[in-house]
Amino acid sequence: MTDLAVATIPTLSFARWQGDDDERAAFADELREVCHGVGVLLLVDHGIDQGFIDRYFAALDAFFALPESVKASIDKAGSRHFRGWERVGAELTDNRVDYREQLDVSTEHSPRPADVEPAYLRLDGPNQWLAEDVLPGFRAVVEEFFDRMGALADELMSALAVGLGLPADTFTALFGERPLSFVKLINYPATPPGEAGVNAHHDAGFLTLLWQHGVGGLQARGPDGRWIDVPPTPGTIVVNLGENLQAMTGNYYVATMHRVIASEPRRSSAYFHGPDLRTPLAPLDLAPEFVEAVATSPRHRETGFMARRDQLLSGESGVVGAPVGLYGEQLWNYYVRSYPDHVRRHYPGTL
């Protein structure tokens, strides 16, 4: 259980998790080692057919080709739940502008009052969709993507639990009655010199499933600190871990720092698996061997969490923060640091 120095991203076949007990156990062990080591992988044989992915990305192409005035009818600025379309440069990562256009959708639950406390409960609510006659079938294919990725993420979470010697339903049992996951549909123009399509960061959720579509630009930071290109291999899903899983495993699984620098226009879409906003992130009771692996690895022991907005304003940045108590608090921190103007618009006095 030592740190790995790697120059490429490992590829794992999900078919082994669908096999007999020995194959499942072997896959869970390998998944654990990869996620404890480099922390990002390429997943193949996952059961998501290429025909569906082609149809999904055709829908992305059609959406992003619409006139800006049409896309602006579902501008994220109009949603107090942080959902909808946004122009290039609307999001900040680590207090730096991201050069990407995107559409954000999340699990839909009935909204709570705008002044509900704690503030993170304000994230529940509806998505914004174009009228069906504007882009027929678009909502249906995005919702299908959401459902397919969620089912796959649940299976991967089971394998991650088994690899730690825990019951397969450990994580799903903790996800509560109103799980909140979200999807980003992303359109990157060529990145300006010295900038990033999305700046270096950890993901805020539990598990991320990312589809790249033909053009590279994604890079993950390896255990030795070097940036590793993540190839846009057809038919593969990029799997990386978020800070909530890091918190719940006491830093045995750590979130992987990554960024995008696009030399040419590219499209991608990411699914971020998340539980009920009220889910505690307290560390699980892991076997001594896993606790010891963290204690003896400076990279794991010392890895922090993305800075909160107040830390950014004081001059800190990167992974300097401490874990928070609940998933909703972690997600609210993400939105506050990424969309401060949006927070001021909908929740004056919050910042």
C-alpha positions in Angstrom: 0.0 0.0 0.0 2.7 2.5 -1.0 2.4 5.6 -3.2 2.7 4.9 -6.9 4.9 6.8 -9.3 3.0 6.5 -12.6 3.2 8.2 -16.0 -0.1 6.8 -17.4 -3.6 6.3 -16.0 -4.5 2.6 -15.2 -7.3 0.9 -17.1 -9.7 -1.4 -15.3 -12.4 -3.7 -16.7 -15.7 -3.5 -15.0 -16.6 -6.9 -16.4 -14.7 -8.5 -13.5 -17.1 -7.0 -11.0 -19.9 -8.8 -12.9 -18.1 -12.2 -12.6 -18.0 -14.8 -9.8 -17.0 -14.1 -6.2 -13.3 -14.4 -6.8 -13.4 -12.1 -9.8 -15.4 -9.5 -7.8 -13.0 -9.7 -4.9 -10.0 -9.3 -7.2 -11.6 -6.3 -9.0 -12.4 -4.7 -5.6 -8.8 -5.1 -4.5 -7.4 -3.7 -7.6 -9.8 -0.7 -7.6 -8.8 0.0 -4.0 -5.1 0.0 -4.8 -5.6 2.3 -7.8 -7.8 4.7 -5.9 -5.4 4.7 -2.9 -2.5 5.2 -5.3 -2.9 7.4 -8.4 -6.6 8.0 -7.6 -7.9 8.2 -11.1 -8.6 5.4 -13.7 -10.1 4.6 -17.1 -13.0 2.2 -16.8 -13.9 -0.1 -19.7 -16.5 -2.9 -20.2 -18.9 -0.8 -18.1 -22.1 -1.7 -20.1 -22.8 1.8 -21.4 -23.3 1.2 -25.1 -21.6 3.5 -27.6 -24.8 4.1 -29.5 -26.2 5.9 -26.5 -23.1 7.9 -25.9 -23.1 9.0 -29.5 -26.7 10.1 -29.2 -25.9 11.9 -25.9 -23.0 13.9 -27.4 -25.0 14.7 -30.5 -27.5 16.3 -28.0 -24.7 18.3 -26.4 -23.5 19.4 -29.9 -27.1 20.5 -30.7 -27.5 22.4 -27.4 -24.2 24.3 -27.6 -24.9 25.2 -31.3 -28.0 27.1 -30.3 -27.9 30.9 -30.4 -26.8 32.4 -27.1 -30.1 34.2 -26.7 -31.9 30.8 -26.6 -29.5 29.3 -24.1 -29.8 32.4 -22.0 -33.5 31.7 -21.5 -32.3 29.1 -18.9 -29.3 31.1 -17.6 -28.0 29.8 -14.3 -28.3 33.4 -13.0 -32.0 33.0 -12.8 -31.9 29.9 -10.6 -31.4 30.1 -6.8 -30.5 26.4 -6.9 -27.4 27.0 -9.2 -28.8 25.1 -12.2 -28.9 26.1 -15.9 -26.6 27.4 -18.6 -23.7 29.7 -18.1 -21.4 31.6 -20.4 -17.7 31.1 -20.7 -16.0 32.6 -17.6 -19.0 32.4 -15.3 -17.4 29.9 -12.9 -14.4 30.4 -10.7 -12.1 27.6 -9.5 -9.7 28.4 -6.8 -10.6 32.1 -7.4 -9.5 31.9 -11.1 -11.8 32.2 -14.1 -12.6 28.9 -15.9 -12.7 29.1 -19.7 -15.7 26.9 -20.4 -19.4 27.1 -21.2 -21.6 24.6 -19.5 -25.1 23.4 -18.5 -25.6 22.2 -15.0 -28.5 19.9 -13.9 -29.0 18.1 -10.6 -31.3 15.6 -9.0 -34.7 17.3 -8.7 -36.3 17.5 -5.3 -39.1 19.9 -4.1 -37.5 23.2 -3.1 -37.4 24.5 0.4 -38.0 28.2 1.3 -35.3 30.6 0.1 -34.3 31.5 3.6 -34.2 28.0 5.0 -31.4 27.2 7.4 -28.9 25.7 7.2 -28.2 27.4 3.9 -27.2 24.2 2.0 -30.8 23.0 2.1 -31.4 25.8 -0.5 -29.7 23.6 -3.1 -32.7 21.3 -3.5 -35.0 22.4 -6.3 -35.9 22.1 -10.0 -33.7 22.1 -13.0 -34.1 24.6 -15.9 -34.9 23.0 -19.3 -35.5 24.4 -22.7 -39.0 24.0 -24.1 -39.4 20.6 -25.9 -40.1 22.2 -29.2 -36.8 24.1 -29.1 -34.6 21.0 -28.8 -36.8 17.8 -29.1 -35.6 14.9 -27.0 -32.8 16.8 -25.3 -34.2 16.6 -21.7 -35.0 12.9 -22.2 -31.4 11.9 -23.2 -29.8 14.0 -20.5 -32.1 12.4 -17.9 -31.2 9.0 -19.3 -27.5 9.8 -18.9 -28.1 10.9 -15.4 -29.9 7.6 -14.5 -27.3 5.4 -16.2 -24.4 7.1 -14.6 -26.1 6.9 -11.2 -26.6 3.2 -11.4 -23.0 2.6 -12.5 -21.7 4.9 -9.7 -23.7 2.9 -7.1 -22.0 -0.3 -8.3 -18.5 1.3 -8.1 -19.3 2.6 -4.6 -20.1 -1.0 -3.7 -16.8 -2.2 -5.1 -14.9 0.5 -3.2 -16.6 -0.6 0.0 -15.8 -4.2 -0.6 -12.2 -3.4 -1.2 -12.0 -1.8 2.2 -13.5 -5.0 3.8 -16.9 -3.3 4.4 -20.3 -4.5 3.4 -21.1 -3.8 -0.3 -24.0 -1.5 0.7 -22.0 0.6 3.1 -22.0 3.8 1.1 -25.4 3.5 -0.5 -27.0 2.9 2.9 -25.5 6.2 4.0 -26.9 8.2 1.1 -30.2 8.9 2.7 -33.7 9.6 1.3 -32.9 12.6 -0.9 -29.6 12.0 -2.7 -28.3 14.9 -4.7 -26.0 14.2 -7.6 -25.3 16.6 -10.5 -24.2 16.6 -14.2 -22.2 19.1 -16.1 -22.4 19.3 -19.9 -19.3 21.2 -20.9 -18.1 23.0 -24.0 -14.5 24.2 -23.9 -13.1 26.7 -26.4 -9.4 26.6 -26.9 -7.8 27.7 -23.7 -6.1 31.1 -23.7 -2.4 31.1 -23.0 -1.6 31.0 -19.3 -5.2 30.1 -18.4 -7.2 26.9 -17.9 -10.5 25.5 -19.2 -11.0 24.5 -15.6 -8.3 25.3 -13.1 -6.7 22.7 -10.8 -9.1 21.4 -8.2 -10.6 18.5 -6.2 -14.1 17.5 -7.0 -16.6 18.1 -4.1 -18.7 15.0 -4.4 -18.1 11.3 -3.7 -17.3 9.9 -7.2 -17.0 11.4 -10.6 -17.7 9.7 -13.9 -16.4 11.7 -16.9 -16.9 11.2 -20.6 -14.4 12.8 -22.9 -15.3 13.1 -26.6 -12.4 12.8 -29.0 -10.3 15.8 -27.8 -7.8 15.7 -24.9 -6.8 18.4 -22.5 -7.7 16.7 -19.1 -4.7 16.2 -16.8 -4.5 14.6 -13.4 -1.8 15.2 -10.8 0.1 12.0 -10.0 1.4 10.9 -6.6 4.8 12.4 -7.4 3.3 15.8 -8.2 3.6 15.6 -12.0 0.7 16.2 -14.4 -0.4 13.2 -16.3 -2.4 13.5 -19.6 -5.7 11.5 -19.4 -6.3 10.3 -22.9 -9.8 10.7 -24.5 -9.9 6.9 -25.3 -13.2 6.0 -27.1 -15.6 3.9 -24.9 -13.8 4.7 -21.6 -15.1 6.5 -18.6 -12.6 8.5 -16.5 -13.3 7.8 -12.8 -11.9 10.0 -10.1 -12.7 10.5 -6.4 -14.2 13.5 -4.6 -13.5 15.1 -1.2 -16.5 13.5 0.5 -15.1 10.0 -0.1 -11.7 11.3 1.1 -13.4 12.5 4.3 -15.3 9.3 5.0 -12.2 7.1 4.5 -10.0 9.2 6.7 -7.8 10.1 3.6 -7.3 6.5 2.6 -9.0 7.4 -0.7 -8.0 10.9 -1.6 -9.5 13.3 -4.1 -7.4 13.7 -7.2 -6.2 17.1 -8.3 -7.0 17.7 -12.0 -7.4 20.5 -14.6 -8.2 21.0 -18.3 -6.0 22.9 -20.7 -7.6 22.6 -24.2 -5.5 23.2 -27.3 -8.6 23.1 -29.4 -12.4 23.1 -28.8 -13.6 20.1 -26.9 -16.8 18.7 -25.3 -17.1 16.5 -22.2 -19.7 15.6 -19.6 -19.2 14.7 -16.0 -21.5 13.0 -13.5 -20.9 13.8 -9.8 -22.4 11.1 -7.4 -23.7 12.5 -4.2 -25.9 11.6 -1.2 -28.6 13.4 0.8 -27.4 16.9 1.7 -27.7 16.0 5.4 -25.4 13.0 5.1 -22.6 13.1 7.8 -19.0 12.8 6.4 -17.6 11.3 9.6 -14.8 8.8 8.9 -15.8 5.1 8.7 -14.3 2.5 11.0 -11.6 1.0 8.8 -9.3 -1.9 9.5 -6.0 -1.0 11.1 -4.0 -1.8 7.9 -5.8 1.1 6.1 -5.4 3.5 9.0 -1.7 2.6 9.1 -1.4 3.2 5.3 -2.6 6.8 5.8 -0.4 7.4 8.8 2.8 6.3 7.0 2.1 8.2 3.8 2.7 11.9 3.9 0.7 12.4 0.7 -2.4 10.9 2.3 -1.9 12.1 5.8 -1.3 15.7 4.7 -3.8 16.1 1.8 -6.4 18.7 2.7 -9.6 20.0 1.1 -10.3 22.9 -1.3 -10.1 26.3 0.4 -13.3 27.9 1.4 -14.2 31.4 0.1 -13.1 33.1 3.3 -9.7 31.4 2.9 -9.4 32.4 -0.7 -10.1 36.0 0.3 -7.4 35.9 2.9 -4.8 34.8 0.3 -4.9 31.1 0.7 -5.7 28.7 -2.1 -5.5 25.1 -3.2 -6.0 22.2 -0.7 -5.6 24.0 2.6 -9.0 23.5 4.1 -10.3 21.0 6.7 -13.2 18.5 6.2 -16.7 19.7 7.0 -19.3 17.7 8.9 -22.0 17.2 6.2 -22.2 16.7 2.4 -24.5 19.8 2.1 -21.9 22.0 3.8 -19.2 20.7 1.4 -21.4 21.4 -1.6 -22.5 24.8 -0.4 -18.8 25.7 0.1 -18.2 24.8 -3.6 -21.0 27.0 -4.9 -20.1 29.9 -2.6 -16.5 30.0 -3.8 -17.3 29.2 -7.4 -20.3 31.6 -7.9 -20.0 34.5 -5.3 -21.9 37.0 -7.5 -24.7 34.4 -7.9 -24.9 33.9 -4.1 -25.1 37.7 -3.6 -27.9 37.9 -6.1 -30.1 35.3 -4.6 -29.0 35.3 -1.0 -27.9 38.8 -0.1 -26.1 39.0 3.2 -24.8 35.4 3.0 -21.3 36.4 2.0 
